[in-house]
Amino acid sequence: MGAFHAYDIRGIYNKAFNKEDVYKIGYFLPELLNTKKILIGRDVRKSSPEIFSELCRGIIDAGADAYDAGLTTTPMIYWATGNYEFDGSIMITASHNPKEYNGLKVSGKNVIPIGYDNGLKQLETYIKEREVKPAGKKGEINKIEISGDYLKFLDKYKTDFSNLKICIDCSNGMASILVKEVLGKDHIYIYDDADGSFPNHEPNPLEQKNVKDLKELVIKHSADIGIIFDGDADRVMFVDDKGEFIPPDLMIALMGHYFLEEKGERGYVIQDIRSSRSVSEYVEPMGGKVYTWRVGRAYAANKLREINGVYGGELAGHYYFRDFFYSDSAFLACLIILNVLSKMKSQGYSTSDVINRIKKWENSGEINYKIEQKDETIKEITEHYFSQNPIKVLDFDGYRIEFQDWWFNIRKSNTEPYLRLLIEAKNKEILKEKTEEIRALICTPLAKS
């Protein structure tokens, strides 16, 4: 079974894992999490009902109870895990992956993300090495309704943003089930019916081909902003009034106006190792302390909790909040960002004006290289630049090596066979020069796949 990864269990269903594997996951999970109650939500993928059924069968055979929340977004399950004090929960989803994929996102007590380092590796070992022995007294499957309480929680963050014209693409994903109750019906919506075959485009907003329709919609309607969700609505991304995609890390800086200025909160703001220098340059004058950490919820949420940070985000469009059990929520991020942009518009600033105030660096975006000798390539490149006296080096999640007017991050993918490179510079000329320079190093005979 090749479905166990750093952050979750995921892969092509009936290839990377199957219903027998799911049954065993359900059976061993109550023991792993030391609980007799497991909360379960699921997305609308075609394989989700079978996975739910087998998961529940395993849980009740272990003598534990399964609590069925039905069709949900992933953040709904995070919130319900904390709000109703479950010591274990599972969201059945493959997030942004194509329709043939599915998976399981696991949380423990206090909504702690369960990744490979703190539970999934042990669970994988249980499945491979231990026998299933159904309990004498089986558990039960109970229905649980969470959407009403969840909407009441989100209501606390709602403000009047009626001065904004908004276009919204739900990607036929789970945002569809609540988005009009959260953001309102009087917006321009596309692909807002939940359909696990994803008939219009894949539910991955980081792929610009999937944002094409939203960009065109924003231009057509002269909208102030476009919003696009991924498949399970834990990630959200934005398009400005000119139809330009907004790098998701810049929204970390934008939210500083809400948390640091409006609310007067002080403390750490998390960004991932790929985040633009524009973020820290914008946030720190407001009173935030930017803390750079590893990519992925299993790392970001735990670190935000450890340092009691105010909020944080990632280049991939995840945004984490102290008041959301240190977990990520696309809807909460939307409400906060729309609050800020509405106020900015009333002061005469368009969305693109606001982003231009934040964005001071030129960025390559993430460049992927399919390479066999990843470790050797990283070693060769980092040693080359260590000799050039960098001003700062971060050595987790690959390396981030910084110079006065440019920096780069090189890292291995945790879920795919790629070497990932991101470069940022003070101007386009330096960016082009350094991109070509590093590409030449990567494409040496040693580094070729």
N, C-alpha and C positions, 0 to 999 in steps of 0.2 A: 504493500500500500504506500503510495507516494504522495499522500494528501496532507501530511503533517508538516506545517511550516512554522516560521518564527512567530507569527501573530495568530494563526488560526489553522483550522483544518479545511482544505479547499482543493478542488480539482475537477476534472471532467467526471461527472457522475457515471458510475458503472465502468470506469476505466481506472481512475486514481483511487476510487473507493466505491463500495457498493452497499446494499442494504444489510448484508451480514456484518460488515464493518460498523455500520451505524448502530445496529442492535448492540454490539459489544461496547461501543462508546457509551450508549445509554446505560448499559449494565454497570460498567465500571466507574462512571462519572460520580454517582452519589458517594462512593467510597473515597474517590480522589478528593472531592470537595468537602467531605465530612458533613453531608447533609441528607435529610430525608425528603427534601422538597426542591424540585427543579422547575424553574419558570422557563417556558418555551414560546418563542415567537417565530414566525416564518414569513418569507417573502412569497411572491406569486409565481416563481419558477415552476415549470411543469413537474419537476422531480420533487418539489418540496412536500407534497402530501405523503408520498411514500417514505421520505426521510423522516417526517414527523411521526408517522405510524410506527416505524421500526425503532426510532429513538424512544418513544413512549413504551413500547413493548420491553425494551431493555431496562428502562428505569423502573417499571413496575415489577419486573422479574427480580430486580435487586431489592425489592421490598420498600422502594421509595415512591413518592407521589409526584406525578407530572402535572403542572399547572399550565393549561393551554390558553395562551393569550390570543390565538388566532393569527390573522394577517396583521403584521406590524412593521413599522420601520425599525431599524437596528437601535437608534437612540431611545425609542419607546421602551425597549427591553432593558437597556442600561438604566434608564430612569426608574422603571418599575422594580428592578432588582434592588436598588437602593431605597426607594420610597416604601416598599412593602417588606423590606428587610429579608429578602431571600439570600441564602448563602450560596446559591448556584443558579445560573441561567444559561440558556443557549439561544442564539439567534441562528435560524437556518437561512443561509444566504450565501451567494458568491459575490455579493457587492457589485462591482463594476464589470465583472467578467462576462463573456458571452453566454448565451442561453443554455449551452450544453454543460456549463459548470454549475456546481453547487458547493455548499460548505457549511461549517459550523463555527460561530464565534462564541467563545466560552468566557463567562465571567464568574468570579468567586465572591466570597463575602466582601461587603463594602464596595461592590462593583469593581474589584480588582481584576484587570485583564489577565486571563490565563493564556500565556504563550508557551513556546517550546521550552524556555528556560525555567518556568515555574509551574509545570504541570503537564503540558501536552507530551513531552518526552516520556514521562512516567506512564501516562495513559497509553501511549503507543506501545510501550513495553508490556503493559497489562494485556493488551489486545493480542499481542504476538505470543506471549508466554503462559498466560493463565487460562484456566478452564472456567466456563460459565456454569454456575450452580444456582439455579433459580431458588429464591427464598421460599420458605414454607408458607409465609403469609405475604401475598403480593400487595403492591401498592395500588393506588387509584389514579385515574385521570380526572382532573377537575377543571372546569371552565373558569376563567378569570377575566373580568372586563377592566381594562386599564385606560382606554382612550379618554374617558370623561375626566378623570383626575389629571391625566397628562395635559389635556387642553387647558384645564384650570391653571396648571403650573405655568404654561407658556403665556397665558393671558397676562401674567404679571409683567411681562416684558413688552407688551404691545403698546405702541404709541400711535399717534395720528400721522401717517405718512401718505395721506390722500393727495398731497401735492405732487406725488411721483407717478409717472406713467410707467408701468412695469410689465415686462414680458417674461413668461415663465415656461420652461421646458421641464417636464417631469420625467422624461426619458422612459415613459411607460413603466416606471418603477414604483416603489412603495411610497414616495412622496405624494403620489396621487390620492392616497386614501384619506389624507388629512389636510392637504395643502390649502384648500379653499376655506377651511375652518380656521386655519392658523393665519394665513396672509390675506384672506378676503376673496370674495368672488369677482370683484370689479376690476380684474386684471385681464391681460391677454394670455391665454393658456394654449399650449400645444402638448400633445402626447401625454394627456393627463388622465388616461385610463390605465390601470395596472394590468399589464399583459406580459407574462413571463417569456413570451416568444420575442419580445422587443422588436416589433415590426418596423419601426421607423429608423432607429439607429441603436447601436450598442450603448449600454448605460454607463459609459466612461467619458466624463466631460474633459479629461485631460487630453484625449485624442481630439484634435481640432476639427477633424471631419465630422465628429458628432455634435459640434457646436455650430456648424454651418447654418442650420435652419434658424437657430435662435438669433444669430448675428443678423441674418436677413430680416427677421421679424422686427428686431429693434430698429433697424434703419427704416423699414416700411412704415412703422407706426410712430417714428420720431420719439421713441421711448427714452426715459431717463436711465434705465438700467434693465439688463436681462439677467435672469437667474436660471441656472440649470443644476439639477440634482443627479446624483448617481443612482444605481439600482436599488440600494437599501436605505437611501436618504441619510447616510451618516456624513456624506461629503456634499459640498455645494460650491459652485463657482459662478463667476459673474462676467457679464459683457457690459462695456460702458456705452454711453449715449452715441458714440461714433461707430459702434459695432465692433469694437476691439476687445479681445479677450483680456481680462485683468489677471495678471499672475497672482495665484491664490495667496502667496505669502504676504503680498502687500496689504491684504485685508487684515492681517494681524496688526499692522500699524494703524489702519483706519479705526479699528475697534478701541484703540487707545483713547480716542475722543470720548467714548462712552464710559469705559471703566476708570481711566486715569483722570480725565478732565471733569466729566459730568458727575460721576459717582465719587470722585476723589479717593479712589482706592490706591494703595501703594503696595509694591511687592514685585515678585518675579513675573515676567511674561516669557513663556516658552516659545522658541522657534526651533525648527529642525536644522540639521547641519548644512542643508542646501539653501537656506533662506538668504534673501538679499541683504546686503549691508544697509540698504535703504530702510529696513525695518528698525534696526537698532538706532540709526541716526534720527529717525522720526519719533520713536517711542521714548527714548531716554530723556530728552528735554521735558517730556510730560511727567516724568517721575517714575517711569517703569524701569525695572532692571531686567535686561534681556538675558535669558539663559538658553544657551544652545545645547541641544541634545539629539539623541538618536531618532531615526525615522520609525514611525509605526506606533499604533495605540498601545501595544503591550509595553512600550518604553515611555512614550510621552505622558500617558495618563498616570502611570506610576511615579514618574519624576515630578509631575505637577503636584501630586499628592505629597510626595516626600518633602518638597520645598515649600508647600502651601502656596503655590503660585496663584495669581489672580485668574489668568486665562492663558491661552497659547494657541498655536496653530502650526500647520505644515504646508509645504509646497503642494501637497496632493489634495488640499482642500478640506482637511480635517481641522475642526476648531474645538478646543477643549476649554471647559469652564469649571472653576471651583464650585460654583453653585449648581453644577450638574453632575455631582459626584465625581468630579475631575475627569469626566468623559466627554465625548464629542457629540455635538448635535447640530445638524444642518439648519433645522428650523430656528433654533435659538440664535445661531449666527446670523441668519437672515433678518430676524427681528431687530437685532442690535445694529446691523449694518444699514438697514433701511431707516432706522431712527436717526443715525448720524447723517446719512445722505439727504434725508428730508430737511434737517436743520441747515445743512450746507446749501441746499437749493434755495431755501428762504433767504439766505445771505447772498445769493447771486452766483453760486458756484455750481457748475455741472458736475456730473460724476467724473468725466475725463479731467476736468480742472482739478478735482480733489486728488485723483490718482497721480496726476503730473506733479503735484506738490510733494507727493511721497516718493515717487520713483526718480532716483538720482543716479542709478547705475544701469549700464547696458548688460543684458543677460542672454546667455545662449539657449536657455531652456535645457532640459535634461536630454543628453545625447546618449544613445545606447549602442554599445558595441558587443556583438556576439563573439566571444573569445573563449578558447579552451583554457589557456594559461593565465587565468585572472590574477592569481597571487603574484606570479612572476612579473606580470605587466605592471601591477600597482607598485611593486618594489622598485622596479626600474625607473618609473616616472617620479615617484616620491624622492628617491635618492638623487635624481637629477636636480630637483628643485630645492631640496634641503641644502644643497651646496651654494644656493644663491641668496642665502641669508633672509629667509622670510621673516615677517614681523610677528606672525602668529601661526601656530600649528595645532590643530585638533586631530587626535588620533583614534577616535571611535567612529564606528560606522564608516569605515574607510578613512580617508584623510581629507581635511580641509586645510589648505595651505594658502596663507594670505600674504600679499605684498602691498605696497602703498597704494598702487592704482589698479590692482587686479587680484583676483583670487580664484581658486578652483576647488571643487570637491570631486573625488573619485572614489567609488564604492562598488561593491558587488551587490547585485540584487539578492534579496532574501527569498524571493518567490519565483524568479525567472532566470534563465541562463545568460545573463547579461552583465557587462561592466558598464556602470553608469557614470557619465561625466557631466559636470555643470561648471561653467565658467562665467565670471562676472567682471566687468571692467568699467573704468570711469568714462570711456567713450568707445564708439563703434570701431575705431581704428585699432585700439589696443585689443579689443575683444576679438576681432578678426585675426590679428597677428597671433594671439595666444591660442586660439582655437586651432589654427593650422599647425602651430608648433607642437601642441600636445597630440593632435591627430597623427602627425608624422611619427611621434614616439610610440604611440599605440600600434601603428601599422608597420612596425619593424618586423622582420622575420620571426623573432622570438614571440611576439605578441599575437601573430595571426592565428586564427582558428583553423 
